[in-house]
Each structure stands twice: as structure tokens, then as C-alpha cells.
Amino acid sequence: MSQKWNAWDLYQVFGQDILVQIQNTYLSLSLDNDYHNWCHAADVVCNLAVVLQTLEDAGYPLSEIEYLAACIAAVVHDAGHPGVTNKSFELLHEVLAEEYPCCFDSFLERHSIALFCRALERPDCQVFPENMAADSCKALREMVEPLVLASDMACHNDLLDEFASLQSPGVRSRSTRHANGSFSSSKRYREAKLDESLFSMLLKIADLGHCSQDFEDHKAWAMALKKTEFKADPTNFQGQVGFFDEVMIPLFKSLAHACPACGGLLDRVQHNRKSGTKE
């Protein structure tokens, strides 16, 4: 990932100051947050880098702004996360639920987006260089928001359904689609929706990417998540085998179907599922 950022000079585009501001929203809560902390954010960025590189190697071209938006979303997706679920906020009527009274879902994700936008407005956090076009800045913001919202597990099934419905013939033909200037407006809209849906899928897979890591690493992350879920609601945490069968395997199968080069990730998820039954 660092090579890509250097090649596109993204360190100049996305300044270090704002990374520090976002990091502080995690660290201020890290003592009470076993899972949704800065280490998790860093892990998600690393997982995302693996998937993006796999796609590029398979011939799926990424623009600078797409790459930057995906990376930003990975960094900020749990910013300010207090370590409890959206449902807990709704039931307990905590501050964040009151802060977003017009939003009946994804309180925490909307809060993370709000923290990012507030950081953008700080005079000491100049994210975009002066020569970056205003429409590019606007496009970047508009790309980040749906990616972060898609990380809400309550949206999981809807995301899978949308991604499946939009694939025709799939991710593999993106370079052909972009090279053809004769698409109708409805076709262009469909392809734009597919791209948005794909990047939402990629962030979701990166967010849950520990399930495709070495089993012991996955187990450590799973135990941290278990502590978080049980702290919020002792009845909420699913058994790992059920979680793999109902969530992880369908998710990674969907990506592998669209991009066979990602099949290795699915293999590792299935391996960890089998390893989990032996615990």
C-alpha cells in the first residue's frame, strides 16, 4: 500500500494531521474498547490493501480517488466507537442516538462520518492540496460515506443482495466497461451502482478480514469481539461456526464469484471455519 501511496503522492493529498485527529478518536476510548479500537482500524487498512492489490493484479483498474476513498473509509469506519452496538444505543437512548434523531439506523457509523467531516473542517487539518479540484473533493466525501455506512452489520444481507443483483457479467469486465463510451445513461447508472456496491463489499470484507487470517490471529480478534458483544448484550454473540456459515462464507463466496482471483481468501475462511469446530 505504501508503494501505491507514494506512486500517486497520496501522502501529500491526505495529510498526516487528519490521521492523528482520527486516531485520537479511537485512542480516547481504547481502554474500554476491546475490539473497535485503533489496532482494529489499522488491521482493516491492511486487509483492504490485500484485497485491492488482488483486484488490481486480476486486471480490475482502480483510480486514485477510488483508492483514496477506500483507504479513508477503512481508517474512519469505527472512529469514536464506544464499544457497544447500535442496538444498545437505541435501547439505552444514549448521547449518540439523541445526536442523530432523524437517523433511525447506523448511529455509530454516522457518528464516525461526522467525526471525519469535523476533522476536515479544522484549519490545522488540510486534507486536500490547494490544486485539487473542488469536484474531486466533493466526490471523495460522497464516496466515503456509503462505504462507512455499509460497515454496519445490520446492512449485511441487503449489501449482499444488492451486489448479487447488479452483477452482469461481474467485476471482471470493469476495464471493458470503462473503455466503452457508448453505454446508455441507465447502463452507466447501473455500472456506477455496481462500483459503489463492490467497494462497500471490499470494506465489509476488510472489516471482517481477520476471518481470513491465520487461525490464531483470527481467534484473538474473535475473542476480543466476543468480550465487546457480551459486555453490551450477553445474549448477542453468535457461536463462531454459525457466524462463519451465516455471514462470512456467503460474503467471501460472493466476492470470489465476482472476482475468482479472490478465491484464496474464501479458502482461508473455510479453513478457519473447520479449525473453529475443533476448538
C-alpha positions as CSV (number, residue, x, y, z in Angstrom):
1,M,0.0,0.0,0.0
2,S,2.8,2.4,0.8
3,Q,4.2,2.0,-2.7
4,K,0.8,2.9,-4.2
5,W,0.5,6.0,-1.9
6,N,4.0,7.1,-2.9
7,A,3.3,6.5,-6.6
8,W,0.2,8.6,-6.5
9,D,1.6,11.1,-4.0
10,L,-1.4,10.3,-1.7
11,Y,0.6,11.3,1.4
12,Q,0.5,14.8,0.0
13,V,-3.2,14.6,-0.8
14,F,-4.2,13.1,2.5
15,G,-2.2,14.8,5.2
16,Q,-0.8,13.3,8.4
17,D,-2.6,15.8,10.6
18,I,-6.0,14.4,9.9
19,L,-4.8,10.9,10.6
20,V,-3.7,12.0,14.0
21,Q,-7.1,13.6,14.6
22,I,-8.9,10.4,13.6
23,Q,-6.5,8.2,15.6
24,N,-7.3,10.3,18.7
25,T,-11.0,9.5,18.4
26,Y,-10.0,5.8,18.8
27,L,-7.4,6.2,21.5
28,S,-9.6,8.3,23.7
29,L,-11.8,5.3,24.1
30,S,-9.3,2.4,23.8
31,L,-9.2,1.5,27.4
32,D,-12.9,0.5,27.4
33,N,-12.9,-0.9,23.8
34,D,-11.5,-4.4,23.3
35,Y,-12.3,-4.6,19.6
36,H,-13.3,-1.4,17.8
37,N,-10.1,0.4,18.5
38,W,-7.1,1.9,16.6
39,C,-5.5,-1.5,16.2
40,H,-8.6,-2.8,14.5
41,A,-8.7,0.2,12.2
42,A,-5.0,-0.5,11.2
43,D,-5.9,-4.1,10.7
44,V,-8.8,-3.2,8.4
45,V,-6.5,-1.0,6.3
46,C,-4.0,-3.8,5.9
47,N,-6.8,-6.3,4.9
48,L,-8.1,-3.7,2.4
49,A,-4.7,-3.3,0.9
50,V,-4.5,-7.1,0.3
51,V,-7.9,-7.2,-1.4
52,L,-7.3,-4.1,-3.5
53,Q,-3.9,-5.4,-4.7
54,T,-5.6,-8.8,-5.6
55,L,-8.2,-7.0,-7.7
56,E,-5.6,-4.9,-9.5
57,D,-3.4,-7.9,-10.2
58,A,-6.6,-9.5,-11.7
59,G,-7.0,-6.6,-14.1
60,Y,-9.5,-4.5,-12.2
61,P,-8.2,-0.9,-12.5
62,L,-8.5,1.5,-9.6
63,S,-8.4,5.2,-9.9
64,E,-6.5,7.4,-7.4
65,I,-9.7,8.8,-5.9
66,E,-11.3,5.3,-5.6
67,Y,-8.2,4.0,-3.8
68,L,-8.0,7.0,-1.5
69,A,-11.7,6.9,-0.7
70,A,-11.5,3.2,0.2
71,C,-8.5,3.8,2.4
72,I,-10.1,6.7,4.2
73,A,-13.2,4.7,4.8
74,A,-11.1,1.9,6.3
75,V,-9.4,4.4,8.7
76,V,-12.5,6.2,9.8
77,H,-15.2,3.5,9.8
78,D,-15.1,3.0,13.6
79,A,-13.9,6.4,14.6
80,G,-15.3,7.3,18.1
81,H,-16.8,3.8,18.5
82,P,-17.5,3.3,22.2
83,G,-17.5,-0.5,22.1
84,V,-21.2,-1.2,22.1
85,T,-23.7,-1.9,19.3
86,N,-26.1,0.3,17.5
87,K,-28.9,-1.6,19.1
88,S,-27.5,-0.8,22.6
89,F,-27.6,2.9,21.8
90,E,-31.1,2.7,20.6
91,L,-32.3,0.8,23.6
92,L,-30.4,2.9,26.1
93,H,-31.1,6.3,24.5
94,E,-27.5,7.3,24.8
95,V,-26.0,10.5,23.6
96,L,-25.3,9.5,20.0
97,A,-28.8,8.2,19.4
98,E,-30.0,11.6,20.5
99,E,-27.4,13.4,18.4
100,Y,-28.9,11.9,15.2
101,P,-32.6,12.0,15.9
102,C,-33.5,11.8,12.2
103,C,-31.5,8.7,11.6
104,F,-33.1,5.5,12.8
105,D,-30.2,3.3,11.9
106,S,-26.4,3.2,11.8
107,F,-25.9,5.6,14.6
108,L,-22.3,4.7,15.2
109,E,-21.4,4.7,11.5
110,R,-23.0,8.2,11.1
111,H,-21.1,9.4,14.1
112,S,-17.8,8.2,12.6
113,I,-18.6,10.0,9.4
114,A,-19.4,13.1,11.4
115,L,-16.1,13.0,13.2
116,F,-14.3,12.7,9.9
117,C,-16.2,15.7,8.4
118,R,-15.5,17.7,11.5
119,A,-11.8,16.9,11.2
120,L,-11.9,18.1,7.6
121,E,-13.1,21.5,8.8
122,R,-10.2,22.0,11.2
123,P,-7.8,24.7,10.0
124,D,-4.8,22.6,11.1
125,C,-6.1,19.6,9.1
126,Q,-5.6,20.5,5.5
127,V,-6.5,17.2,3.8
128,F,-6.7,18.3,0.2
129,P,-4.0,20.3,-1.6
130,E,-5.0,23.6,-3.0
131,N,-4.7,22.4,-6.6
132,M,-7.2,19.5,-6.0
133,A,-10.4,20.3,-7.9
134,A,-13.4,21.1,-5.8
135,D,-15.5,18.4,-7.6
136,S,-12.8,15.8,-6.7
137,C,-13.0,16.8,-3.0
138,K,-16.8,16.5,-3.2
139,A,-16.7,13.2,-5.0
140,L,-14.3,11.9,-2.3
141,R,-16.6,12.8,0.5
142,E,-19.6,11.2,-1.3
143,M,-17.6,8.0,-1.9
144,V,-16.5,7.6,1.7
145,E,-19.9,8.0,3.4
146,P,-21.7,5.0,1.8
147,L,-18.6,2.8,2.4
148,V,-18.7,3.6,6.1
149,L,-22.4,3.1,6.4
150,A,-22.1,-0.3,4.7
151,S,-19.9,-1.5,7.6
152,D,-23.0,-1.6,9.8
153,M,-23.7,-5.3,10.2
154,A,-27.4,-4.6,10.1
155,C,-26.9,-3.8,6.4
156,H,-25.1,-7.1,5.7
157,N,-27.8,-9.0,3.9
158,D,-29.0,-6.0,1.9
159,L,-25.5,-5.4,0.7
160,L,-25.1,-9.0,-0.4
161,D,-28.4,-8.9,-2.2
162,E,-27.6,-5.7,-4.0
163,F,-24.2,-6.8,-5.1
164,A,-25.6,-10.1,-6.5
165,S,-28.4,-8.3,-8.3
166,L,-26.0,-5.9,-10.0
167,Q,-23.5,-8.4,-11.3
168,S,-23.9,-8.9,-15.1
169,P,-21.4,-10.2,-16.1
170,G,-19.4,-9.1,-13.0
171,V,-16.4,-7.4,-11.7
172,R,-14.0,-8.9,-14.2
173,S,-15.2,-6.8,-17.1
174,R,-14.8,-3.4,-15.5
175,S,-11.9,-2.3,-17.7
176,T,-14.0,-3.1,-20.8
177,R,-17.0,-1.2,-19.3
178,H,-14.9,1.9,-18.7
179,A,-13.3,1.7,-22.2
180,N,-16.7,1.7,-23.9
181,G,-18.1,5.2,-24.4
182,S,-21.4,4.0,-25.9
183,F,-23.3,3.0,-22.7
184,S,-26.7,4.4,-22.3
185,S,-27.4,6.6,-19.2
186,S,-29.2,3.8,-17.5
187,K,-26.3,1.4,-18.2
188,R,-23.9,4.0,-16.8
189,Y,-26.0,4.3,-13.7
190,R,-26.1,0.5,-13.2
191,E,-22.3,0.3,-13.6
192,A,-21.8,3.2,-11.1
193,K,-24.0,1.4,-8.6
194,L,-22.0,-1.8,-9.1
195,D,-18.8,0.0,-8.4
196,E,-20.3,1.5,-5.3
197,S,-21.6,-1.8,-4.2
198,L,-18.3,-3.5,-4.9
199,F,-16.3,-1.0,-2.8
200,S,-18.8,-1.4,0.0
201,M,-18.2,-5.2,-0.2
202,L,-14.5,-4.6,-0.1
203,L,-14.7,-2.6,3.1
204,K,-17.0,-5.1,4.6
205,I,-14.5,-7.9,3.8
206,A,-11.6,-5.9,5.1
207,D,-13.6,-5.1,8.3
208,L,-14.1,-8.8,8.9
209,G,-10.8,-9.7,7.3
210,H,-9.4,-11.4,10.5
211,C,-11.6,-14.4,9.5
212,S,-9.3,-15.0,6.5
213,Q,-6.1,-14.5,8.5
214,D,-4.1,-17.2,10.3
215,F,-6.3,-19.1,12.6
216,E,-4.6,-18.0,15.8
217,D,-4.8,-14.3,14.7
218,H,-8.4,-14.7,13.9
219,K,-9.1,-16.4,17.2
220,A,-7.5,-13.5,19.1
221,W,-9.7,-11.0,17.2
222,A,-12.8,-13.1,17.7
223,M,-12.2,-13.3,21.5
224,A,-11.9,-9.5,21.6
225,L,-15.1,-9.1,19.7
226,K,-16.8,-11.6,22.0
227,K,-15.8,-9.6,25.0
228,T,-17.3,-6.5,23.4
229,E,-20.5,-8.2,22.4
230,F,-21.1,-9.8,25.7
231,K,-20.4,-6.6,27.5
232,A,-23.1,-4.9,25.5
233,D,-25.6,-7.8,25.4
234,P,-24.7,-11.3,26.9
235,T,-27.2,-12.9,24.5
236,N,-25.9,-11.2,21.4
237,F,-22.7,-13.0,20.4
238,Q,-23.2,-15.8,17.9
239,G,-21.1,-19.0,18.0
240,Q,-18.2,-18.8,15.6
241,V,-19.4,-21.7,13.4
242,G,-22.8,-20.1,13.0
243,F,-21.2,-16.8,12.2
244,F,-19.0,-18.3,9.5
245,D,-21.9,-20.2,8.0
246,E,-24.4,-17.4,8.0
247,V,-22.1,-14.3,7.4
248,M,-18.5,-15.0,6.4
249,I,-18.7,-17.8,3.9
250,P,-21.6,-16.2,1.9
251,L,-19.7,-12.8,1.9
252,F,-16.4,-14.2,0.7
253,K,-18.2,-16.5,-1.8
254,S,-19.9,-13.5,-3.3
255,L,-16.6,-11.7,-3.9
256,A,-14.9,-14.9,-5.2
257,H,-17.8,-15.3,-7.7
258,A,-17.3,-11.8,-9.0
259,C,-13.5,-12.0,-8.9
260,P,-12.1,-15.5,-8.9
261,A,-8.7,-14.2,-8.0
262,C,-10.1,-13.6,-4.5
263,G,-10.8,-17.3,-4.1
264,G,-7.8,-17.7,-1.9
265,L,-9.5,-15.6,0.8
266,L,-12.5,-17.8,0.7
267,D,-10.3,-20.9,1.1
268,R,-8.8,-19.4,4.2
269,V,-12.2,-18.5,5.6
270,Q,-13.4,-22.1,5.1
271,H,-10.2,-23.4,6.7
272,N,-10.7,-21.2,9.8
273,R,-14.3,-22.4,10.0
274,K,-13.1,-26.0,10.1
275,S,-10.4,-25.1,12.6
276,G,-13.1,-23.5,14.8
277,T,-15.0,-26.7,15.1
278,K,-12.0,-28.4,16.7
279,E,-11.7,-25.8,19.5
